[in-house]
Amino acid sequence: MYQTDTVSITNLTFSYHGKPIIDNFNLSIQKGTVVAIMGGSGVGKTTLLRLISGLKKPTKGKVSVMGSDLTNISNEKLLEIRKKIGFLFQFGALFTDLSCFENVAFPAREHLNLPNGLLNDLVFLKLESVGLRGAADLMPSEISGGMARRVALARATVLDPDLILYDEPFAGLDPISLGITANLIRKLNDSLRATSIIVTHDVPETFAIADRVILLASRPFGAEIICEGTPSDLKKADNDEVQQFIKGKLQGPVKFHYPAKAIKDFLRDG
């Protein structure tokens, strides 16, 4: 049995080339929920996903996933934990020289010792769950971007993971594909009884499927949680920075212009 929290982050600090990205960060994510991590570009959302998956190690602090401390774990144990984590990379990251079928089959061939008949059934079942059983023999170059994202989603869930990480799953999708993908994320999470963490900028689609939203903002010392709660909580938040982000306002605490000298001083120096 796993703990109630699938992910628990305690006093996490991470720096990149001496630049603080995350500092003294605390977060817990309950099993069975769909949680969105949102915030401006460069705030550290993808870095947080990589820390949760064990792809990066924190400078300080603790990252616990399904009861295991990833900061103090053997490589062998880390590999076992990763088998229980599905990762949907930005833009899908399909193998271009493999068919849709073989893309989905790849993790199963690597980690499961299944007879060909059972493996075929598993892959077709996963493709069916994303509506693409009929595209099994097609190459990634023969399908649309939205379909490629769905194939990648089937691949990410082929091992029935307990935790699914999504890095910008809606980027570059047309409105129909975006809606389909969002619905699939919610549906697959519920059917697998998994926990899903989504890094995204897309507010309407994310608010429609998320149980909880965590909004990050950049600070000189690293990323800071400025608001968390249900989508309804964020919509009602009495915080100008939160409202600017979720409504896409031009005016607000987050400025368009990067800090610079006055124009007259710049021209004089030139």
N, C-alpha and C positions, 0 to 999 in steps of 0.2 A: 504493500500500500504506500502511495506517495503522500507527502504532506499536503495540507490544504493549499499552500502556495506552491505553484509550479516553479516560479522564479522568485528568488529573494536576493536583493542587492543591498549590501550594508557598507556604508562609509567608503564608497567606491571613488577612487581617484585615477584618472588616466591622462597622461600628457603625451604629446607627439612632437618630437624634436624640441623639447623644452617648453612647448606651448600648452597651457592647460586646456583640455577639452571637457573633462568631467571632473568635478571636485567635491568630495565628501557627499556623494550621491546615495540616496536611499530609496528603494522601490520594492514593492511586493506585488506579484501578479497571481491572482487566485486561479486555481485549476478550473477548467471548463469555460473560461471567459474569452471574449474577443476584446483585446485591449489595443487602442491606437496610440502611438507615440507621434506627436505632431510638433511642428515648430518650423522656424525659418530655415533656409538653406545654410549649411555649415554649422548648425547648432550642436551636432554630435549624435544625431539619431541613428545613422548607419553604424557609427562606432559602437553605440550601445548594443545594437544587434550582434555585432561581431564579438563583443565581450560576453554576451549571453550565450552565444554558440560555442565559445571557447576558441574562436579563431584569433582573438587577441587576449593578452593577459593584462590585468589592471596593474597600475603602478603601486597602488595600495588598496586595501579593502577586500571584500569578499563577494563572489558571485556564486550563488547556490542554485542549481537547476535540478529539479526532481529529487531533492534531498542530498545531492552530491555537491561538494565544494569544488568548483572548477579551478580555483586558484591553488589548490593543494591536492592534486590528483595525478595518478600515473597516466602515461600516454595510452596504455591499454584500456584503462577504465574510461578515459575521455572518449576513445573511439566507440566504446559500448554506449555511452550516453548519447553520442552524436547519431547513432542508429535510431534513436527515439526522437530525433529532431528533424523536421522537414524545413528546408530553406528555399524560398522562392526568391531568386536573385532579380535585380532590376532588369527589365526587358526580357526575362525568361532564361536567357543564357543556355539555349538548347545547343546540343552538339550538331553542327551543320551537316556533318557527313553521315548522320544516323537518321533513320526514318522516325516518325512520331512514335511508332511502336517501340523501336529500340531505345529511344530516349527515355521512355517511361520504364522500360525493362532494365535499364542500366543499373540502378541501385539494387534492384531485386537480384540481378545476376551477381553483383558484388557481395551482397550480404546474406542472401538466402540460398539454401541448397535445395531447390525445388525441381521436380521433374518437369520436362518441357511442357507437358500438358497443363499442369497446375500453374506454371509461370505464365503461359499464354492466357489462361482464364483470368488470372490476376490482373494482367496488363489490360486486357479488353474490358474488364470490370471497371478499372480506374479511368480508362478513356471514355467509357459509357457514362461515368459519373460526371464528366465535364462536357458531355454531348459530342464527343469526337471519335467514337468507335469507328465511324466510316472513314476517318482520315488516317487510320493506323499505318497504311503503306505510303503515305505522302511524306516528302522531305520538308524540313522547315522552310525552305525557299518557296515551296508550293502552297503555303498557307498564309493567312493574314497575320498581322501582329497580334490581334486579339485572340486568334486561335492558338498562336504560338504560346501566349501567356497561359491559356487553358491547358495545353499539353504540359507546360512546365509545372502547373498546379497538380496535374495528375502524377507527374514524376515526384513532386515533393511529398505526396501523400501515399505513395505506393507501398511504403513499409508501415502504414498505419501509425504515424508518429503521435507521441503524446503532446509534443510542442511543435507548432508551425510558425516560422518566422518569415515575414513578408517585407521585402525591401522595395518600396515604391511600386506596388503591384498594379497601380492604375496609370502609371506614367505613359503618355503617348497613345492612350486608347481612345477610340471614338466613343461617343455617349452610350451607344448600345452595348459595345464590348465592355465598357466600364461598368455598366449596370449588371451585366451578366457575371462579370468577374467578382464584383462585390457580393452578389447573391450567392455565388459558389463558395466564397470564403466562409460566409456565415453557415451555409448548409453543410459543408464538409466539416467544419469545426463541431457542429452539433452531432452529426452522424458518427464521427470518430470519437466523440466525447473528449476532444483535445482542448488545448489552450492555444490561442492564436495571438501573436503580437504583430501589428501592422505599423510600419513606418510609412507615412504618407503626408501629402499636402492637400489632398482632395477632401474638402470639408463635407459637402452634402452626402456623398456616397458613404464616407466613413461614419458619419453621425447616424446613418440609417442602419448600420449593422453592428456598431460597437457597443459593448456593455459599459466600457469605461474609456475615457480619453485623458491622456497625460500631455499637457502642453508645455513645451520647453522654450526657454529663451536664452540667448547668449549673454553672458556676463563676463567681465574681465577675468574672473577666477574660473570660468567654465560654465557648462550648461546648468540651468536652474529650472526646477518645476515651478511655473507661475500659476498653474491651475490644474486641478484634476477632479474628475467626477464623471457623472453620466453626461451624454451629449446635452441633455436638458439643463444640467447644472452649468455647463460652459456657456450656453446661450443666455443664461440669466446672470452670469458673473458680473459683478460690479468692478470691472477692471478694464481700463482703456486699452491695454496691450492685448488682452484676450479678445476683446470685441474687434479690434483692428484686424487681428489675424483671421478670426472666423468669418468676418464680413468682407474681408479684402479691402479695407478702407485705405485710401491714399494718405489721409492725414491721421496722425496719431503719434504715440511714443516712438515707434520704429520709423526712422527717417530714411528717405530715399537716397539722399546724398551722403557719401562717406565723408567723415570729418576732414576738412581742408582749410587752408588759409583763405582769407578773403580774396576775391577776384582781383581787386586793385593791387594787393600785395604780390599776388602770383604774376601779374603782368609786369609789375615793376622788376621782380626778380628775373623775369625772362629777358 
